[in-house]
Structures are given as C-alpha cells and as structure tokens.
Amino acid sequence: MSKDLRSWLFLLILALIWGSSFILMKRGMYDEVGGHIFSDSQVGALRMAIAGLVMLPFGLMNLRKIKNWKQVFYLLLVGTCGNFFPAFLFTFAETKLSSGLAGMLNSFTPFFTLILGYLFFKQQIRLKQVIGLTVAFGGICILVGILNNAPIEISLLHVGAILLATVMYATSLNTIKYKLSEFKSLEIASLSFTFLAIPAWIVTLYLDTSSVLKTNEHAFEALGYISILSVFGTCLALLLFNQIIALKSPMFASSVTYMIPIVAVILGVFLNHESFHISQFLGMIVIVGGVYLVNSKSSKVEGRSNSPLGRG
C-alpha cells in the first residue's frame, strides 16, 4: 500500500474513532433518560487514568529511548496539550453544547495548526491552504445546520473551552512533527501517557469517583463506555494520529477534525434515527473537497523537509 493511500486510510479510521467519541463522552456522563452519572471532570480523569494504565507497560519499556531533559519536556507537552487538558475541556464543554457544535468548533484545530506552525516552526502558509480550510469549514457549517438557521445553544465559556483545546491540539501536533522526529509513534504515545498516568489517577481519586460506582446503578455501564473511549478513542487514536503525522504532516493529521462531524451525523442517522437532509450531504461533499485542497501537494513538500517519525 502506498504512503498516500495509507495516510488517507488512517485518517478515515481515526475520523470513525473520534467521530464516535462525542457519543461515548455523553454516555459516560448521562444515562439514556438524561440522568447524571459521572461528572464531566470524572469522565476526563477516568479517560486519562485508564489510558495511562493501558500504555504504562509500553512506556516503561521505552524509557531508555529518552536521551535528555529536553525530550522529556516535549513529551510532557504532547501529553498535557494533546490529551490531558483537552479531555477535561471537551467533557466540560459537552455539558452545555451539542455534540454537533462541539465537533464544528473542534475543526478550528487545522487553523491553529497552520498559524502556530508559521509563528514558531517557520512553516510557510500557502493561499491554497487558507482557501481549503475556509471551504472545509463552510462545509461543516452546512453540515451542522448553521446556514440552515437551526437553533443552537451557545455558551461562550464552553465554546472557549473547546477553542482552548484546539490550540493545545495544534501545539501538540507541531511538537510531535518538529521536535520529536526521532521517536516512533508508539514511543511518543506510550511515554507521554506514562508521565501522565500517576497524575491522572491522583485526580481520579481526588474527585471521589469510586463513590459513583457504589451509589449509581448505571455507573458500571458508563464506566464501560469510558473504557472504550480510553482504549480506542485515546490510546489507539493517538497511535494512528502520530503515524499520520509521520507519514504526512501536521496539517494533514489535523484535517481529521473536518471528517469527525461527518461521522457524527452518520452515526446519528443510524443509531439515533435522526433525520438526514440533502444540505447535509452537500456539506459532506464540500468538507471532503476542502480537505483535499488543503493537503494536495503541500504535504509532500513538508514531508521532504522534515525527518519522518518512523513506524510505530
């Protein structure tokens, strides 16, 4: 399989995984009738704690790969900005925002990836990238109903939480590509989670998560959803994400945020029997076109100027 085909295949799989993550977050916080189970902070803490536990054995085996404290700093930066803090920010945001709006706001990640890459990593900004990002974002607006005057609940605080998370994602993306190029994708994922495992479990215990398991009849079911979110939506997704960055570029990897709302809409149709309009199909076509425009040719140029991360 060619490098380009693998990159697009990994991007599609990652979109499928992360597209279902919003539903899993909701299922961790609320039961089927909307009753509270775990708080948003408890879901974020459990997600990181379980992911840290899964990746810990791999991280311990890869500790010898670290050569200096600068690498430790960058791995911590990737772990905190790419996973730890966004896990709390997104669950907090979903207490007030719809999954569709959360997915739309998440699509600001490519914008910030481009801007931070230009400001701190001397990456050029091409007009075609800007046009492609704008086109793809327009497609997302159509997909979630912004242009169809659909009513959307907006809380500036919760919107700000997701935007802050996207800035952190962009920071992590650029750091992986341009500061940790000597590490393989599995090494980056396992080491960053190994450093976060103990803090995540401390936060989990501090939030008295165990009391929910004792008192709420839906708690273990919710814990199952959170475990799936941790293993697939965090551990496996991070491995794929790092591999995509290695094969292509931060911009290409961040394009997954445009594909996520497509998956969310499709899941809503099949799982929740939500209605599907022709305008949503149009939005999907526009998104795919914008993503292709952003990543055509430019990823090859970036790929030659940077060392690959290797295969994880």
N, C-alpha and C positions, 0 to 999 in steps of 0.2 A: 504494500500500500504506500502511495506517495506521501511525502511530508505534508503537502497541502490537503490531501484527502483526509489524512489522519487528524489534522488540525480542525477541519470542519466537523468531522465525526465526533471528536472530543467535545467541541463547542456545543453540538446538538445534545449529546448525553448530559453535559453539565447544565444546559438550559432545562432539560427534563427534570434533573435532580433539584435544582434551585427553584424551578417553577412550582414544584410541589412543597417547597419549604414553608411558604407562607401559610398553607393549609395546616401543615404539621405544627407550626407555632401556635396557631389558633386552637388546634385540638389539645395542645398542652396546657392552654390557659382556660379553656371553656369546654363544658360538655355539650352534648347535642342540642340541649334546650337553652344554652346560653349561661348556665350556672358556672360560677368561678371554681377553678380547681387550683392550679398553681398561679402565683403572681407572675407578672412579666419578668421581674428580676430573678425569681426562682427558676423560670424556664431558661433564661440566659445562663445562669450559673450551672444548672444541670447539664445543659448542652455542652458547655466548655469542660465541665468536670468529667463527663463520660467520654468525650472526645480525647481529653488528656490521658485518661486511663487506657484507652484503646491504643493510642500512639506511643505511650510510655516505653514499652519494650523496644520498639524500633529506635526511639530517641536515645535510649541508654546505649544501644549498640553503635550509634553513630556519633556519640560524644567525642570520640577520638578524631573525628574529622575536623573539629574546631581547632584552629591554629593560633588565634589571637582574640583579644577582648573586643576588637572592632567587629569581628564576625558575630560575637555574642550580642553586641548592641543591635546589629542589623536583624538578627534572628528574633530578638525580643520585639523590635519594631514591627516586623512582619506578623508576629504572633498577636501583639496587642492591637495593632491597627487593622490587620486583615481578618481577625477573628474575635478576640476577647471583647473589646468595647463595642463593635458593631452588633454582637449577639445580644447585648443588653439594650442598645439603642433601637434595634428593629422590633424587639418584643415590646418595648415601651411605646413605640410609635403605633404598633398594631392594636393598642388598647383604645385608640381614638380614630385611627384611619382605616379605610377599607383596604383589602389586600390589593385591589386593582390600583388604587392611588399609591400605595407603598411600592408596588412594582414599577409604576411610572416614575416616581421620584428616584428610585434606585438606578434608573437609566441615566442619571447625571454622572455616574462613575466615569464613562468614557470622556466626558468633557473635562473633568478634573484630572484624569489621567493625562490627557493631552496638555493641559495647562501646566501641571506640575512637572511633566517631562520637559517642557520648554523652559520653565523657570530654573529648575535645579539639575537637570540631566542633559542640557544642551541639545535637546531633540527639536528638529525643525517642525513647524506647523505648515502643512500644505492646504491650499484652498480646497482641494478635493475632500480632505478630511473634514473640514468645517462644514462643507455642503452636505456630506454624507451623514454627519452627526445630526445636523438640523433636519434632514429628510427623515431619518430614522426616528427622531424624537417626535416629529409631526405624525408619523405613523402610530406611535404609542398614544398620542393624544386622541387620535381617531379611535384606536382600539378600546380605550377605557371610557370613551364617551364624552371627553371634554368638548369636542367640536359638535357633539350632538345635544348639548345642553343638558346632559344627565346630571342629576343632583349629586353633589359630592361634599361630604363633611370634611371641613378643613380646620385643623388646629395648628397655628403657627409654631407652637412649641414642638409638637410631634413631627411636623414637616421638617423643622430644623434638626431634629434628632436624626432623621434619615439622611439629610444633606450632609451633616457632620460625618455620618457613617460612610457616605460615598467619598468624601475627602480622604478618610482613613483608608478605604479600599484602594484609592488611587495612589496613596503613599506606599502602601504595601506592594502594589503591582510594580511600580517603578523600582522599588528597593530590591525586589526579587530579581528583576531583569538586569539591573545595572550595578548592584552591589553584592549579590550572592551568586554570581555566574559560575563559580567554582563548585557549587553544590548541586546534587541531583534533586529532583522534585520530592522524592520520598525523604531525603535527608532534611530538606527545608521544612517540610510538613511535620515530621516527627520531632525534630529538635525544637521548633517553635512551640509545639504543644507540650513537650516535656518541661520546658521552662514555665509554662502556664498551668500545669496540672495541679501543683500544690496550692497556688493562689486560688484557682477555681474551686477546689474542694473546701478551702477555708471559707470562701464566700458562701458556698452551698450550705455549710454547717451554720454559719453566722445567720443566714436567712431562715433558719429553723425549718428547712424543707422536710425533714423527717416527720414533723407533726402533721403535715398534709397527708402523708402516706397512712398515718394512723387514724385520721379523722374523716377523710373524704373517700366515699365509696368509689369514685371514679379516678382516684389518684393513680392507681397502678396502670390503668388503661392509658391515662395521659402520659405516664412515665414511659410506656411502650412507644408512644408517638415521639416523645422527646428523644428516646434512644435511637429510633430510626433516623430522626433528624440529625443526631450527633454522628452516627456511623456513616450514613450516606450523604446527608446534606452538609456535613462539616469535614470529616476525615477523607472520604473518597472524593468528594468535590474538590477539596484543596489539592489533592494529588493530581487530579485532572487539570485543575486551574494552573498549577505550577508547570505541568507538562506542556500546556498550550502556550504559556509564556516562553518556554524553552524553544518550542517549535516555530513560533511566530514572533509575536511582540506583545507588549502590554496593551496597546490599543486593540489588537485583535482579541485578546483574552477578555478585555473589559466589554467587548461587544456582546457578551453573553447576557448582559443586563437588558439589552434590547429584545432578546429572544424570550426572556422569562415571562413577560406579560402575555405573549402568545400561548405559552404552555399553560399559564394560569387560566386564560379564557377557555382553552380547550378542555382542561380538567373541570372547569365549572359547568360546561355543557354536558359532559359525560357523567360526572359524579353528582352534581347538584341539580341537573336538568335545567340549567339556566338557558335563556333564550339566546339565539345567535343571529346577528343582523348582517346584511351584506356590507355595511360600513365597516364592521369588524374585520371581515375578510379583506377589504380594501386596505385597512390599517396594517394587517399582516404583510401584504404584498409590499407596501411602502417601507415597512421596517426592514424586511429582507433586502430590498433594493438599497436602502441607506447603509446597512451593514456591509454589503458587498462593495459599495462605492468607497467607504472608509478604508477597507482593508485590501482592495485590489492594488497590487504592485507595491504599495508603500511598505507592507510587511516584509517583502523581500529585501528592500533597501535597508531596513532596520536590522534584518537578520544578518546581513553581511558585516555590519559594523560592530557587532557585539558577539562575544563568545556564548555559545549555547550552554544551557544549564546541564545538559546531559540527559540521560534517560533514567527515570525512577521506576 
